């Protein structure tokens, strides 16, 4: 995700305001947003199954649509299985 670094606090406040909606997504186990540089972040969502992830896509797109006001480029969505964890 590329976002307007000058609006980082607003972006994080918006994300916080969406916590209850995100917690209601069926199958979601965790969601993390990792700041990887100034105005740059990577989001990682873990689901209980690929089916749950696929079914959650409309909800995720709605939430991301609300975050679009902070983006400086369209987000790039990538899906895949967990290869290793600890």
Secondary structure, 3 states (H helix, E strand, C coil): CEECHHHHHHHHHHHHHCHHHHHCCCCEEEEEEEEEECCEEEEEEEECCHHHHHHHHHHHHHHHHHHHHHECCCCCCCCCCCCCCC
